[in-house]
Amino acid sequence: MIEFEDFARVDMRVGRVASAELFPEARKPSYRPRIDFGPAIGERASSAQLTRTYPDPAALVGRLVVAVVNFPPRRIAGFASEVLVLGAMGDDGEVYLLTPEPGCAEGLRIG
């Protein structure tokens, strides 16, 4: 069990995938999406293991996603992943993105 204050420290925001490309240097099949969180935060880069569920990276572009924006950057195969994109994890290794309702503005805080 965690305290509510611990949960409240996690800054989760709505973002829109601006671009996504294959990340061949990663150990596990991954993409490098750039996500726009609006004017207050701007664009941030991520590394995401989404290739099984979303085989075409172009299909991610324009999607609304939820991501944690206040973790320190993590180096993955020489690349700085600045945010953690959130998804539901299937037993088969698939990741299903958490998606806000259409029309939700970039940068809105999840709480």
N, C-alpha and C positions, 0 to 999 in steps of 0.2 A: 504494500500500500504506500502511496505517496500523499503528501499533503497538497491541498489545492494551490498553495503558493508555489510549489514546484512546477505544477502544470502551467500556472499563469506566467511563468518566466519563459516559456517556449513561445516564440513569436512566429505564428503561422499566418501566412498571407496568401491571397489569391493572386495568381500570375497568369499571363498568357504566353504560351510558347511562341517565341519569335522566329526561332530556327532550330533545326535538329539535324545532326549529322552522325554517321557511324563513328565509333571510337575504337579503331582497330588495335590501338596500343593497350587497351584494358585487358586484364586476364580473362574476364568473363564478358561475353557479348554485351555491348553497351552502346548508348548514344550520348552525345554531348549536346543537350539542349541549352539554348539561351532563352531565359524567361524574363518577360517584362512585368515588373511589379508597380508600374506607374511612376509619376514624377518624384514621389518622396523617396523611393528606393532605387528606381531605375532597373536596368537589365542586369541579371546575374547569370553565371554559368553553372551548370551542374553535370554530373555524370549519373546516368540512370540505366539500370539493367531492365530495359523494357522491350527488348528485341523479340522475345517469344510471344508476347501479347500484342505488340504493335510492330509487325514486320516491316512496315514502310515508314521511315522517319518523317517523310513529307506529310503523312497523315496526322502527325502530332502538331504541326504548325497551325496556330490559331486556336488550339484547345486551351480552355481554362483549366488550371491545375491548382493544387494546394501545396505549399512548400514551407519548410522551416527556414527562416532567413537569419536567425541569430546564432547558429553554430559557427565555430571558427572554420575557415576553409580547410579542406582535406585534399592532400596531394594523392592523385591516382594516376599512375603511369606518367608522371611529370606534368599533369594537368591539375589546376586548382579548381576543385568543385566547391562552389561558394554557398550553395543551398541544397537542402535535402527535399526532393520531390516525394510526396507521400502517396502511397498506394496500398491496396489490400493485397496480401500475399497468399497466393494459392498454394496448395500442397504440391502441385506439379511444377513449381518454380515460376509460374506466371505472376505478373504484377499488374493489378488493375488500378489505374489512376483514380484518385479521389477528384471528382469534378464538381465545381460549384454550378449553380443554376445559370443558364444563359442570361446575359445582361448584367451579371455581377461585375462590378468595377475592379480593375487591377489595383492591387495594393490594399484591399480591404482586409482587416485583421479577422482571423478566425478566433472565436472565444467561447 
